[in-house]
Amino acid sequence: MPRPVINKESRIQLGQIIREYRKKRGLDQAEAARQIGVSKSSYSNWELGLARPDLETVPRVCATLRIPLHVLMQMKPEVNVDEHDRRVLKVYHALSHTAQKSVDAFLAQLYQQEKKKTSFRRTLFMEEAAAAGFGAPMDGSSPGKEVFVRDNPASRRGALIIKINGHSMEPEFADGSMVYVDPHAEMHTGDLGIFVYEGTSFFKELGVEGLVSLNPDYPIIRITDNTAFRTVGKVIGRVGDFDLLEGEELKEALAQSNA
C-alpha cells in the first residue's frame, strides 16, 4: 500500500511519540513489537525515526500503545477537550490496563443506572384554558389532560401547560405556542401570567393599571374593584419544541409510571 510522503523531522517526532506512549505502558521494545505484530527491528526503526508504521499497522499501534490517532498523526483533535476532561483523561491513561477495565465497567454500570432514573415529569395540559390574546372561555369544566414532559428547570416549576391563541404577546410568544404555568408563585408587577377576566382567560403582563400585551397594538385591559378577576398562575417559560414526550418515549414513560 502506498505511503503518504513524510519528512525526516516528522518521522523523528512520530518516533518520539511512539517511545513516550510505550514507556507509559511499561513495555520494552520487544514486547511492544510482539503485541503490535511486527519485528523488533522494524519497531526500533520507528522510534529512531528511520521508518514509520504503514497505514495498515497504524490502528494496531494506536490500540496497543493507547495513542490517540490525532496524536500519532500529529493533527489537531476534531473536538475540543476542556481542562477538566484533560485531567480526567490524563489520570485514566496513567492507570494500568486492568484498572482501566475496572473504570470502564464502573462507568457502564453508572450510565445504565442514570438511564433508569426518571427523566420526565407529569403535568397537566389545560385544553380548555387556552390563554388567548383575544380571550378564551375558562369555565373550569375540564380538569385538564395529563401529559409527560422532559425534566428541566421550567417543567419542575410548571404544574400546568397552557396553549396560547392570538397575537397579543408576539413576537416573544407566537400564536399556538405553549407555556409552563406555576399556579402557586407570587405575582408582581411586570410578571407574565394567565389571568381570568370576566370569565375569559388572558395571557398578559401584570401592569400597574391592568393587563398589558407585549404587542403594542392591543389595549390595556383595565381592572377595577368591580371586575371579576383572578390569577391562574405565573408564566415561567415556554414549552420547548421537544419537551412533550411522543411515540416510543411516551410509551416508555407510561410504562415506567405504571410500574
PEQUI-V170326 format. One record per residue. N is the residue number from 1. RES is the residue in one small letter. SS is DSSP state (a for helix, b for strand, c for the rest). PSI is psi in radians with two decimals (* if undefined). D_CENTER is the distance of its C-alpha to the mean C-alpha in whole Angstrom. Layout:
n->[N	N]
res->[RES	RES]
ss->[SS	SS]
psi->[PSI	PSI]
d_center->[D_CENTER	D_CENTER]
This chain:
n->[1	2	3	4	5	6	7	8	9	10	11	12	13	14	15	16	17	18	19	20	21	22	23	24	25	26	27	28	29	30	31	32	33	34	35	36	37	38	39	40	41	42	43	44	45	46	47	48	49	50	51	52	53	54	55	56	57	58	59	60	61	62	63	64	65	66	67	68	69	70	71	72	73	74	75	76	77	78	79	80	81	82	83	84	85	86	87	88	89	90	91	92	93	94	95	96	97	98	99	100	101	102	103	104	105	106	107	108	109	110	111	112	113	114	115	116	117	118	119	120	121	122	123	124	125	126	127	128	129	130	131	132	133	134	135	136	137	138	139	140	141	142	143	144	145	146	147	148	149	150	151	152	153	154	155	156	157	158	159	160	161	162	163	164	165	166	167	168	169	170	171	172	173	174	175	176	177	178	179	180	181	182	183	184	185	186	187	188	189	190	191	192	193	194	195	196	197	198	199	200	201	202	203	204	205	206	207	208	209	210	211	212	213	214	215	216	217	218	219	220	221	222	223	224	225	226	227	228	229	230	231	232	233	234	235	236	237	238	239	240	241	242	243	244	245	246	247	248	249	250	251	252	253	254	255	256	257	258	259]
res->[m	p	r	p	v	i	n	k	e	s	r	i	q	l	g	q	i	i	r	e	y	r	k	k	r	g	l	d	q	a	e	a	a	r	q	i	g	v	s	k	s	s	y	s	n	w	e	l	g	l	a	r	p	d	l	e	t	v	p	r	v	c	a	t	l	r	i	p	l	h	v	l	m	q	m	k	p	e	v	n	v	d	e	h	d	r	r	v	l	k	v	y	h	a	l	s	h	t	a	q	k	s	v	d	a	f	l	a	q	l	y	q	q	e	k	k	k	t	s	f	r	r	t	l	f	m	e	e	a	a	a	a	g	f	g	a	p	m	d	g	s	s	p	g	k	e	v	f	v	r	d	n	p	a	s	r	r	g	a	l	i	i	k	i	n	g	h	s	m	e	p	e	f	a	d	g	s	m	v	y	v	d	p	h	a	e	m	h	t	g	d	l	g	i	f	v	y	e	g	t	s	f	f	k	e	l	g	v	e	g	l	v	s	l	n	p	d	y	p	i	i	r	i	t	d	n	t	a	f	r	t	v	g	k	v	i	g	r	v	g	d	f	d	l	l	e	g	e	e	l	k	e	a	l	a	q	s	n	a]
ss->[c	c	c	c	c	c	c	a	a	a	a	a	a	a	a	a	a	a	a	a	a	a	a	a	a	c	c	c	a	a	a	a	a	a	a	a	c	c	c	a	a	a	a	a	a	a	a	a	c	c	c	c	c	c	a	a	a	a	a	a	a	a	a	a	a	c	c	c	a	a	a	a	c	c	c	c	c	c	c	c	c	c	a	a	a	a	a	a	a	a	a	a	a	a	c	c	a	a	a	a	a	a	a	a	a	a	a	a	a	a	a	a	a	a	a	a	c	c	c	b	b	b	b	b	b	b	b	b	b	b	b	b	c	c	c	b	b	c	c	c	c	c	c	c	b	b	b	b	b	b	c	c	a	a	a	a	a	c	c	b	b	b	b	b	b	c	c	c	c	c	c	c	c	c	c	c	c	b	b	b	b	b	c	c	c	c	c	c	c	c	c	b	b	b	b	b	b	c	c	b	b	b	b	b	b	b	c	c	c	b	b	b	c	c	c	c	c	c	c	c	b	b	c	c	c	c	c	c	b	b	b	b	b	b	b	b	b	b	c	c	c	c	c	b	c	c	a	a	a	a	a	a	a	a	a	a	a	a	c]
psi->[2.29	2.57	2.50	2.65	2.34	2.31	2.99	-0.72	-0.72	-0.63	-0.71	-0.76	-0.71	-0.74	-0.69	-0.67	-0.79	-0.77	-0.75	-0.81	-0.54	-0.76	-0.62	-0.59	-0.20	0.51	2.59	3.04	-0.67	-0.74	-0.67	-0.77	-0.74	-0.79	-0.59	-0.52	0.58	2.95	2.73	-0.65	-0.68	-0.78	-0.77	-0.66	-0.55	-0.87	-0.50	-0.17	0.28	-0.36	3.13	2.77	2.53	2.98	-0.53	-0.45	-0.42	-0.80	-0.65	-0.63	-0.83	-0.76	-0.75	-0.81	-0.03	0.86	2.13	2.43	-0.72	-0.48	-0.82	-0.70	0.03	0.84	2.81	2.47	2.64	-0.39	2.64	2.29	2.16	3.05	-0.70	-0.80	-0.64	-0.71	-0.74	-0.79	-0.64	-0.77	-0.75	-0.81	-0.29	-0.22	2.78	2.88	-0.68	-0.75	-0.67	-0.67	-0.63	-0.72	-0.75	-0.76	-0.72	-0.77	-0.68	-0.73	-0.75	-0.70	-0.75	-0.66	-0.71	-0.66	-0.53	-0.29	2.63	2.13	0.29	2.91	2.60	2.51	2.99	2.26	1.99	1.63	-0.68	-0.30	0.76	2.04	2.01	2.49	-0.61	0.00	2.40	2.55	2.49	1.56	-0.06	0.24	-0.39	2.24	-0.11	2.86	2.32	2.30	2.92	2.31	2.78	2.55	2.09	2.94	-0.68	-0.75	-0.43	-0.58	-0.45	1.80	-0.30	2.66	2.26	2.37	2.54	2.28	2.45	-3.14	0.20	-0.31	0.27	2.67	-0.13	-0.66	1.91	2.71	2.26	-0.19	2.94	2.67	2.64	2.41	2.26	1.88	-0.11	-0.11	2.55	2.46	2.37	2.79	2.27	-0.22	2.63	2.47	3.01	2.18	2.60	2.08	2.00	0.75	0.00	2.39	2.54	2.51	1.94	3.02	2.38	1.95	3.06	-0.68	-0.12	-2.64	2.19	2.40	2.61	-0.47	2.01	-0.18	-0.21	2.40	2.81	2.41	1.89	2.46	2.28	3.06	-0.41	0.04	2.35	1.85	2.42	2.82	2.25	-0.76	2.99	2.32	2.13	-0.05	2.87	2.59	2.09	2.82	-0.52	0.29	-0.72	2.24	2.44	2.92	-2.31	-0.63	-0.68	-0.72	-0.73	-0.72	-0.75	-0.72	-0.75	-0.69	-0.46	-0.10	*]
d_center->[43	43	41	40	42	41	43	45	43	40	41	42	39	37	40	39	35	37	39	36	34	37	38	35	35	39	40	44	44	46	43	41	43	43	40	39	42	44	47	48	49	47	44	46	47	43	43	46	44	47	45	41	40	40	37	37	37	34	32	34	34	31	30	33	33	29	29	26	27	26	28	31	31	31	28	25	22	20	17	17	17	17	20	18	17	21	22	21	22	25	26	25	27	30	30	32	31	32	30	27	27	27	24	22	24	22	19	19	20	18	15	17	18	14	14	17	16	15	12	14	17	20	21	24	24	28	29	32	31	30	30	32	33	36	36	36	38	36	39	37	38	35	32	29	27	25	21	18	15	11	11	10	13	15	15	17	19	20	23	23	22	25	25	27	30	31	31	32	29	28	26	24	23	25	27	25	22	21	20	20	23	24	28	28	27	30	31	32	34	31	28	27	28	30	33	36	39	42	41	38	34	33	30	31	31	33	36	39	41	39	36	35	33	31	33	36	38	38	40	40	40	43	43	46	48	49	45	44	40	37	34	31	28	26	23	20	18	17	16	13	14	12	12	15	16	18	20	19	16	19	21	19	19	22	24	22	23	26	27]
